[in-house]
Amino acid sequence: MNVAEITAKARVLLEALPYIQDFRGSIFVVKYGGSFMDDPDPTVRTRVAYDLAFLAAVGINVVVVHGGGKAITRAMESSGLKANFVNGLRVTDEATIAVVKKTLDEVVNREVCEAITTAKGRPIGMPGDSVLVCEKLTTDDDGRPVDLGFVGDVTEVKVKVIKKEISEGFLPVISPVAEGYDGKPYNVNADLAAGRVASALRARRLVYMSDVPGLLSNPKDPSTLISTLRMSQVDELKRAGVIDKGMRPKVQSAVRALAEGVQRVHFVDGRLEHSLLLEIFSDKGTGTEIVQG
């Protein structure tokens, strides 16, 4: 390695320094989801795990909420269960919720924890229904009545339980399952769950990792990335179709989290190498940030 390369690396570290100093001791909630979770190339997931371990190593308290829709679909097919949808939303009956919980808690959560352990992090898997409480979901995104069975809307986060693990040096990894008021497990939207966790923890940052670059003015043109978006602009972009069905749960939970005290929300592409670190520790970033105002 020549002097120029060494100097360039030093500049990168120095650019990150003020961010590290500022964020040390803060709580970051990261929603871990998207097609990269199912990528046959494990190096994609490994890179994300190393980014998470890096955040923890520099003193940031990281909490992960993961998804797992494709793993659930595969598990249901193996169990001979057929997926049913109402207005594009998965119906979760009693047989389905048993498969959902087992898959998320025992397969997906374990895989995420193992990847972080490989990166020398200290994850602790937490079944969602040990820290999330919900009521049965009764309306869809447009406010229309809907009955999806065992699908819930998170109403309470057991903050003390999560903070206890953080205080002991662990990186909590939470599955998107919540306990209903009837004591039964409910499937919950992972994007919305991440938002509720971030709000309850008064997180400094909420980061959604998925398989899109961020919010695009033209969804078919990656060069139209919106780097910064104010909360006041969200409704206009919904009407214009820029925020479509796929992004609506993320943006909806982002706006609610910002209103409840989260300082900033970021959307980054998990497929892009070290996108999480670039978004957090560089001046320019790689995705979209939503801010108050």
N, C-alpha and C positions, 0 to 999 in steps of 0.2 A: 504494500500500500504506500503510495507516494504522499508527499507533504500536502499537496492540494486536497487529496481525498480525506486525509486526517483532519485538515482544517475545516472542510465542509461538514464533517461529522460533528466537530466541536461547535460549529455555528448552529446546527440543528439542536444540540443539547442546550445551548445557551438560549435559543428561542423558546424552548420548553420551560426553562427555569422559572420565569415569573409565574407561569400558569401552575407549575408544581407547588411553588411557595404559596400561592393564593388558594389552591384547592385542597391542600393538605388538611385532613381532618373533616372534610365535607363528605356528605353522602351523595353518591351517584346511583341512580337506578337505571339498569340497562335491560331493555326488552330484547331478548335473544330469539330471533325468528327469521323466517324467510327460507327460500329454496336452498341456501347454502347449508342449512342444517341437514339436508338430504343429499348433498353433493357426494358423488362416489369418490371424489378426491378428498381424503381426510385432512389434507394440508390446509384447506380453507378453514375448517373448524379449529384446527390447531393454531392458526394465526390469530383467530379471534380469542381463543383461550389465553394465548400469550399476552394479548393486549389487555385483557381483564386482569391477568396476574400482574402486569406492569402497573396498572392503576393502583392496585392494592399495595404493591411494593413501594410506591412513592407516597403512601399515607392517605390515599383516598379510600373511603369506606364504600365498597361496591356491593350492591344487591342486584341479583339477576332474577328476572322473571322470564321464563322460556315458554315458547309455543310448542306445537307438535301435531298440527292438523294432519299432515301426510302420514305420520306414524300411526295416528289413530285410524285413518282410513285403511291402512294396510292391516292393522290388527283386527279391525271389524271384518274385513274380507276373509282373514284366516279363521275367524270365529263363525263365519257363515251369516253375519249380520249385514243387512242391506241399509245403506244410508238413505234417509228420507230428509227432504228439505221443504221448508215453508218460506216463501219469498226469499229464497237463496240462503236461508239460515238452517243449520243442521238441527234436526229433531233428535233429542237425547232421551230415549226411554230408559227403563230400569236396567235392561240387559246392556244397553249401550254405555250407560254411565259406569258400569262395573269395568268394562273394557277400557273406557277413557281413563279412569283413575289409575288402573293397573299400568297402562301404557305410559302415561305421563309421569307417574311417581317412580315406577320400577325400571323403565326403559330409557325414556328421553332424559329425565332428571339425572339418572346415573351416568349416562353418556356425557352430559355437559360437565358433571362433576369430575369424571375421569379425565376429560380433556384439560380442565383447569389444573388438576393435580399433576398432570404431565408437565405443565408449565411452571411447576413448583408453587402454585397457589394453594390456599387452604380453604377449599369449598366445603360447605355443609348442605346436603340436600334437605329441603324442607317441603313435605307434602303441603300443597296449598291449603287444604282444609284444616291444617294445624295453626294457620295464621290468618286466614281469610274467612269472613262470615258474609253470607249473601241472603238476599231475598229472591224469590222466583222471578225471572224476567217475564214481564207481561206485555211489553210493547217493543216494536222494532225501532230502527234508527229514525223512522219518520213519525213515530208516535202512534202507529197503528196497533191495535190489540193483536197479540200473538201468543200461542201456547206451544212452546218448544220442549215441554217435558222438564227434565232435570237440567235446565240452563238457568244460571243465576246472574244477578247484578250485585257486585260487591258493595256492601254497606259498612263494613267494619274491617279494620286491619289491626291485628294484635301487635302493636308497635313494640311493646316491652319485650316480647319473645324474640323479635328480629334483632332489636338493639342489644339484647343479651349476647347473642351469637357474635355480633359485630364487636362488642367489647372484649370478647374472648379471642379475637383475632381471626375469626372465620369470615368467609365470603358466602353469605346465604344465597342459595339457588332455589327458587320457589316455583312450583308447578301451578298451572292455572286451573286449580280445582278449589272450590270453597265449600264450607259447611253451611247448609241451609238452616233456617230456624227450626226445621223439623228434625235436625240432627243427621240428615242424609247428605252425601256429597253431591255437588252440582258442578257441571262444566261451566267455565266462565271464559269470556273472550280475553285472551292473553294481553292484547293491547290495552283494554280497559282496566284489567287487573294491574298492569304495570303503572298506569296512571294513578290508580287509587293508592298503591303502595308508595309511590313517589310523593303524593300529597300528604299521606299520613306521616311519612318520615320527614317531611319538610325538606325534601332532597334539593341539593344545589342544582343538579342537572338530571334530566330524564332523557335517555337516548334510545331511540327505536332503531334497531338493526334489522334490515330486511333485504330484499333483492331488487330494490330500485334505488337510483342515485339520490332521491329526495323528491321534493315537489317540482314538477316541470310545468311551465306555462303551456307547452305543447307536449302532451304525454308521449308523443311519438318521436320527439326530438330531444335527446339528452343535453344538447347545448343550451336549452332553455331553462336550465336549473335556476330556481329561485333560492338565492343564498340566504336571505333574511326575510322573514315574513312577520308582520305585526298581527296581533290578535284581531285588531279592528278590520283587517283585510280578509279574514277567513270567510265570512258569509258571502262576500262578493265573489270569491273564487269558487265557492260551492255552486252559486247560481250560474257561473260561467262554465261549470263542468270541469274545471281544472282539478278540483278535489273531488275525485269520483268515488264510486262505491268501495273500491279496494283501500283507499286512503282515509275514508270517512271515520272509521272507528279510531284510527291513530290520531287524526286531527281533533276529533271530538274529545278524546281523553287528554290530548295535549292542552287544549284550551281550558279544560276543567282543572287540570293540574296547575297551570299558570295562575288561574283565578284563585287557587287555594294555597298559593305560596311557593310553588316550584319556580326557580328563577329563570331557567331557559329549558327549552325542549329541542332536541336535535333528531333529524332523520338522516341516517347514513346507510350506505350500501355495504352490507357485510361481505360481499364478494370482492370488494376492492381491498387490496393489501393494506392492512393497518389503518383502515378508514377511521376506526374509533380513536386512535391516538392522534391522527392528523386533524380530526375535527376538534378534539379537546385541547391539544397542545400546540397548535399552530395558529398564526394570525389569520390565515385565509380560510382554513377548513375545507371540507370536501362535499358536505351535504347541505341540507336546509336547516336553519334554526328558526324557531318561532319564539318571539319575545313579547313581553307585555307592551302596552302602548297603542 
